[in-house]
Amino acid sequence: MPVAPPRTSLLLLAYLAFVSLGLPDGLLGVGWPSISTEFGVPTAAVGLVLTAGTIGYLTSSVLAGFTLARLGVGRLLAGSTLLASLALTGYASAPGLTVLICCALVLGLGSGAIDSGLNAYAAGAFGPRHMNWMHAFFGLGVAIGPLVMTAMLSTGAGWRWGYAVTAAAQLALATAFALTVGAWRDRAGGPGSPKRAGPAGETAASAPVDAVAATPVGPPQRGPVDDVVPGGVATPGGAAEPAVVRIAETLRLPAVWFGALAFAIYVAIEVSAGLYAFLLLTEGRGLSAAVAGLSVSAYWGSLFVGRVVQGLVAERLGTARVLRGSLLGMAVGAVLIALPAPGWVTVAGLVVLGFAAAPVFPLLTLSTAERVGRQHTDRVIGVQIGAAGIGAALIPAGLGVLLGDTSVRLLGPVLTVLAVALLVAHAAAARRTAAPAD
């Protein structure tokens, strides 16, 4: 039977939440020179702030996946966004670096839970188009952040006002989440949500990923799907009695760890390409700083455009087909970057890599239930988001050391190796070992 589209109000909130996730990242890069000068600390001290934020992000993103069924996505989002608002308020009023580091830890805790909770919700409630568009709005937030901070600095208001304005926006978003807690409960067809009855006693997801599950005529089931194991004990009323899926059962699935590895590698490729492309183009390919800067912007722009465009394509061709094509496209782009060719070939490789990579993160998230089963999805998405944070922190850092000790021209070959490893990890994760949950 036909499925109902996601509610417009929830889609809008999800988009705004991902804009809010990207905003702080954009603020720090522009504001740090002023912050370090005011606090009298070296430029390198920003690493302490980033490390604290990463620790908080990894901790909360993993824990959110394991607590989502108990808290409910609405409460999780409201509380986490409020936490992020308080942390940004702390940034705006911090008297020194120590307080700023503590606020970064709190901001990471809030951001990780928002990221994990929204991805888990969207994996069951949104289709490929909205999943891609939601992640595209993160890029929009990263782009807006520098504009906000630049405006505050250029008007003489100072860097603290950049964080104060963003804190106010987060508080407004937290209020919106708190007012819509009840609406977020209906995630039928996805993990952690009840099914609602359709005609003739059928139960249908409000927005399932690929198919509509139906049950025999009778009362609709009312327990959280992620806590229901097929073959659960029937109650006198005819509904299945929810059986708790133990954490150990989730962690024993090989697909969990191969999927986490795929997320770590993907994010490492995305971050590394954007981080070191400028050096490769200027020092390795002889392009001017202006052209190289525009080329890096083109890379990030292709990532944003790719998510908007391929969100529509994925709904027509299917998630699995677009995901496979994107992974192969990433390998092609990496090979173009690796070729000892003129600079325009490297730039073309960056654009191909960005456009191909665009739907990978959202579609990997969207297809999590297919790899591990619906009853494990919330937890596994939390693990995957945490692995992505690790990949974004460790692999680019190690690559920076390698390029510094050898040659920046190794960026392309390393990206190629990572792209092949991503193909292998995804193929291994796709060999689903869990029993079907539908």
N, C-alpha and C positions, 0 to 999 in steps of 0.2 A: 504494500500500500504506500501511497505517497507520504513523505515525511515533512514535518513542519520545519521551516527555516529558523535559524537562531533569532531570538528576540533582538530587535534593533537596539534597544537600550543597553542590553548586555554586550552586544558587539561594540558599541561606542565606548563603553567603559573598558572593555578589553583593549581596544586600540589606544585609549588614553593612558591606560596602565603601562603599556609598552613604550609609549612616548616618555612617560615618567621614569622608566627604567634607564632609558638612554640619556636623559638630561644630565644627571650628575657626572657621567663620563665626559661629556662635552665641557662641563664647567671647569673641571680640575685642570685640564690642559692649558686653558687660557688664563685661569686665575692663579696658577701656582707661582709664576714669577713674582707676583705681588705678595702672595702669602709668604713665600720664603724670605722675601726682603723684610716684611713686617716682623716676622718671627725671628729673623736673624739666623736662619738655618741654611745649609748648602742645598743646591738644587737636587742633589742625589737623595736628600731626605724624603722626597716624594715616594721613593720605594717603600719606606715604612708605612706610609698611608695606604699604598696599593696593596701591600702584603696583608695589613689588617683587614682591609675590605674583602680581599680574596678569602681569608680564613672565615670571616662571617658568612660570606656568600656560599661557600662550600658546605659549611655546617648546616645552614638553614635549608638549602635546596634539597639536601638528602633527607633531613628530618621531616620536611614538609610532605614528601612523598609517603612517608610512613605514618603520618598523623592526619592526613587529609580526610580520611573516612570518618575519623572521630570528630574533628573540628567542623568540617563542612567548608567548602571552598569560599563561601561568602564571608564567614567569620575570619578565615585565614587571610583573605585579601584585605579586609578592613583593618585587622590588627597589624598586618605587615606594612601596609601603606602608612598607617599612623606612626609606626616605629620609624619608617624612613623619614617622615616629616619631622619627627623629634630629632633625628640624627642630623638632618640638614639645618635645623634650627641651632643645633650645637655647633655646626660648622660656622654659622653666621656670628656666633657669640664666643667662639673659642679664644681663650687668652693666650694659648701657646700650642706648640706642636703636640705635646702629650695628650691634651684634650682632643685635638683634631684626630689623632690616631684612634682614640677610643670611639669617637663619633664615626670614624670610617668603619670600625668593626660593627657598630650598631647598624649603620647604613647597609653593610653587606648582609647582615642578618635579615633585614627587611626586604632587600632586593632579591635575595636568593629565594625566599619564600614566595614572593610575588611571581617570580619567573617560573618556579616549579609548580605552584598552584594553578596559575593560569594555563600553563602548557598542559597539565593533567586534565583540567576542565575542557580545554579546547580540543584535546585529542578525542574526546567523546562527543562533544556538542557541536563542533564546527567541521565543515568540510575543507577540502584542500584549498579552495580559494580564500576563505576567511583566515585559515591558519597561516597561509603565506602573507596575506595582507597585514595580519597582526604583527608578524615579525618585521615586515617592512616599516611599520610605525616605530619600531625600536631605532632603526636607522634615522628616521625623521627626528626622533628625540636627540640622538647624538649630534645631528646637524644643528638643531635649535639651541642646544646648550652653549656652544661657543658664541652664538649671537646674543644670548641673554647676558653672558658675562662681559662680552665686548661692549654692549650697550651700557652696562653699569660702570665699567671702567672709563669709557669715553665721556660719560656725563659727569664723572667725578664722584659718583656715589660710592665707589669702592667695591672690592670683591665680595665683601660680606653681604651686600645687598643682592648679589647674584644668587647666593645660597638662600637668602631670606625669601626672595620671590619664589624660588623653586619649592621651598618648604611650605609656603602658603598654598601653592598649587597641589602639592601632595596631600595637605590637610583637607582640601576641598574634595579630592579624589577619595580619601579615606571615608569622608562623610557620605559620599555617594555609595560606596561599597556597603557601609553600615546600613543605609536606608534600603538597600536592595538584597539583604541577606537571604530573604525568603525566595527571591527569584532565582538565585544561584543554586538552589537545591535541586531544581528540575534539570538533571543532566541525563535523561533517559537514553539508553543505548550506549552510554559511556560508563566508565568505571565510577563507582561511588554515587550512583543516582538511581532513584526508583523508576520503574517503567510505568507508563500511563496507559490506560485501557483504550483500545480503539474499537471500531465496529465489530460486532460478533465476538466480543471477548478477546480479540487479538491484542497483544501488547506491542507497541511500536516505539522506537526511539524518536525523541524529538529532533535529533540531528545525528544519526549514526554515520559512521565513516563510509562504509561500502554496502551495507545490507540492512534489511529490517528483520529483526528476530520476532518470531511469533510463537505463542504458546497455545495449547488447546483451550477450548472454550471453558471459562471458569473465572473465578475472581482473579484480578491482577495481582502479581507479586509486589510486595511493598518493602522489601529489604534492600539495602545497598548492594548493587551488583558486584562490587569488588570484594564483598565479604561472602558471596554466595558461591559455593562449589557445586558443579553439576552433580546431581544425584543426592542432594541434601535431603534431610528427613522431612517428610510431609506432615503438616499440622492437620488437626481435625477439620479446619476450614478449607483445606485444599491447597493452601499456599506453601511454598517450600520454606523450611526453616533455615535461616542463614547459618552457614558453618564458617567459622573463622579460618582464613588462610594464614598459616603461620609464616612469620618472617623468614624462617629458615627454608621453607618451601620455595619462597621467591628467590632467595639468594643462591639456591642450588641450581637454578636454571642456567645453562651455558649461554643462552641467548641474552641474558641480563648483562653478562660481562663482555661479550662480543659487541653488544649494542653500546655499552658504555665506552668501549675502546673506539668504536666508530665515531661517537660524539667527540671524544677527546682529540682524535686525529683531524676531524673536520674543522673544529674551531681553531686548532693549531695552524692549519693551512690558511684559513680566512685571516687570522690575526697576523701571521708571519708575512703573508703577501703584502698586506697593507702597511706593515711596520717597516719592512726592509726594501720595498720596491723603489723608493726614492733614492736610496744609496746605490742600488743596482743600476738604475737608469743614469745617474750622474757619474758615478765612479767606474761602473762596469761597461756602460754603453755610450758614454760621452755626451749625453744630452744635457741641455742647460737646466738650471734649477727651475726656471719658470715652466718649461715643457714637462719636466719630471713631476712638478707639483700638480699640474693639470692632469697628467696621466694617472697619478695616484687618486685624484678626485674622480676621474673617469672609472677607476676600478670600484670605488665605493658606490658611485652612481649606478654602475651596471648591476651591483648587488641589490640596490633598492629597486631599480626598474625590473630586474629579473623576478623579484618576489611578487611584484604587482602583476606582471604579464603571465608568469608561469603559474600563478594561482588559478587563473582562468583556464590555462592549458591542462593543468592537472585534473580539473573537474571533467574535462572532455575525454582525455586519454587515459585517466586512471593514475593513482598515486604511484604504483609500482613501476609502471612504464616510464613516467617522468623522472622518478628517482634514479632508475638505472641509467637513463640518458644523461642526467645531470652528473652522475659520478664519472661516466666516461668523458663527458665534456670537460670536467675538472682536470682529468689526466691529459687531455689534449692541450688545454691552456697551460698546464705546467710544463709540458714538453716544449711549447713555443717559447716560454720564458727561459728554458734551459738552453735553447739553441744559441750557438755563438754567431748570432746574426745581427743585422742593423737594429737600431733602437726601436724602429716602428714595429718590428716583429715582436719584440718584448712587450711593447705597449698593447699590441693586439692580443698577445697571450694573457695579459692582465685582465683585459676586458672580457675575453672568453672565459677565463677562470671565474671572474666575478659573476657573470651572467649565469654560468652553469652552476656555481655554488649556491646561488640565491635560494632555491627551494629546498636544499638538502636538509638543513636543520629543522624547518617546520614539518617536512614530509617524513623525516625519520621519527619525529615526535608523534606525528599523526598515525603512523603505522606501528606504534609500539604494541598495541593490543594484538596485532596479527602475529607478532613475534613471540609474545610471552603469555597471551591470554588475558581477557578482560579483568579477571580477578586479581592480577598482579600489576596492572598498568600504572596505577597511581604511584606505587612504591618505586617501580622501575624508572618512571619518568624522573622522579627525584634523584635517583642514582645517576641517570644519564646527564641531568643538568649539572650535578656535582662534577662528573667526569669532564664535562665541557669546560668548567671553570679550571680544573687542573690542567687540561690541555692548553687552555689559553694562557696560563701562567708559566708552566714549566718548559714546554717545547719551544716556544718562541725565545725564551730566555736562553736555553741551551743553544739554539740556533744562532743567537747573537754572539755567543762566545765562539762558536765554530767559525762564523764569518769573520769575526775580528782576528782570529788566529791564522786564518787561511786567506780566502778571497771572497768578496761579496758575490762573485760570479757563481759560487756554489749554491746560491739561493734557488735557482731553477732546478738543478738536479735533486736537491733535497725536497723541494715541493713535488717533484715527479715521484720520488720514492714514497712520500707520504700519501699521494693520490692513489698509487697502486695499493698501498697498505689499507687505505680506506675502502677500496673495492673489495679486498679480501675480507676485511672485518665485517663489512655489510653482508657479504655472501654467507659468512659463517653465522651471523646473527639471524639471517633470514631462514635458516634451517630450524624452524620452530620445533621445540621439544615439548612445549606445553600442550595439554589437551585443549581442543577448541572450547571456547567459553560461550559460543552462541548456541 
